[in-house]
Amino acid sequence: MKRTEAVSPLSPADRGTGRSADPGAPAIALRDATLAFGDRVLWRGLHLDVRPGEFLAVLGPNGSGKTSLLRVLLGQQQLTGGSLTVLGRPSRSGSRHVGYVPQQTFQPTHTLLRARDLVRLGLDGHRWGPPRARRAIRCRVDDLLESVGATPYADVPIGRLSGGEQQRVRMAQALATDPRILLCDEPLLSLDLQHQRTITGLVEERRLAAGTAVVFVTHEINPVLGLVDRVLYLARGRHRVGPPDEVMTSSALTELYGTQVDVLRVRGRVVVVGAPDGGTGHTHDDAAEEGEGQ
Ligand SMILES: Nc1ncnc2c1ncn2[C@@H]1O[C@H](COP(=O)(O)OP(=O)(O)OP(=O)(O)O)[C@@H](O)[C@H]1O
């Protein structure tokens, strides 16, 4: 299990409420941020504030630097240039105020760790001092598992679960500490429509109830189109940020890719045609799938 992805000890400075010193401060602030590996620039000059309660979708072709951006926000990867603050402070790894749903990695089938153990690690893996009362922890774990529809397999070793089932458990783990920022790396991968809705519903609930800022990496914007405040689109070392109606347009993506790209709206869905990487999955037509299932 990649325990460090979601759980690690708190630094002493991080034991507070997670609120910024300045309540009006953005949850995340990137200034002139650049990330490069050797000569390869993933993105440069990124200037971005993510407000509390905002839903930012991060799109872009394979290798454009979406996961790397999350690693930067998690404090696991240093910027090459520019600066970053998270909840008003320099980012650091292991903050309980930042929930993380990592990109899907399949667990070995022989692992003994059960779904409920993984969620529990998300709950008390950050804590110093005596463990919380067992019953309270068990109830909270049960509630979290229930919220993602994972109760039926709470006691099944995680390696025996399907990709979609594992994904739902990871979401429960990420929400365990009531994070003020939620970073999701393709959390809808492997999920059928019903469970996509369960997951997006949970994220939305959390965002509205607690003002959690959401950074949501996805290859498929349509399942979250109604929730997204802004899109950050990364491609060819460049980026574009703005509301979906401004970014998901033929002119914006043509400029970003440097070649003709057409963005169509079909029954309220976004369809991208002609992106050199074959598109980033926006052409997937959920509406058709939904109709078929009824
Ligand atoms: N530590 C590292 N050192 C060198 N190169 C790296 C490192 N981390 C990532 N890369 C490279 O940076 C590029 C971007 O990787 P990243 O995982 O951020 O892409 P992505 O947009 O999330 O892709 P995908 O859609 O396939 O998940 C890749 O080519 C990757 O190999």
The ligand as an ORCA input file, in Angstrom:
! r2SCAN-3c Opt
* xyz 0 1
  N      10.246     12.949    -10.958
  C      10.226     12.992    -12.303
  N      11.373     13.056    -12.999
  C      11.367     13.115    -14.337
  N      10.245     13.139    -15.088
  C       9.073     13.087    -14.443
  C       8.989     13.006    -13.023
  N       7.694     12.978    -12.670
  C       6.985     13.015    -13.818
  N       7.808     13.081    -14.881
  C       7.410     13.166    -16.286
  O       6.593     14.317    -16.438
  C       5.589     14.058    -17.391
  C       4.249     14.432    -16.825
  O       3.852     13.431    -15.917
  P       2.434     13.486    -15.189
  O       2.272     12.182    -14.480
  O       2.345     14.716    -14.390
  O       1.454     13.588    -16.438
  P      -0.129     13.522    -16.483
  O      -0.614     14.736    -17.183
  O      -0.690     13.279    -15.126
  O      -0.315     12.244    -17.407
  P      -1.478     11.119    -17.473
  O      -2.668     11.772    -18.086
  O      -0.883     10.082    -18.365
  O      -1.707     10.614    -16.081
  C       5.701     12.595    -17.791
  O       6.345     12.518    -19.034
  C       6.529     11.994    -16.693
  O       7.315     10.939    -17.161
*
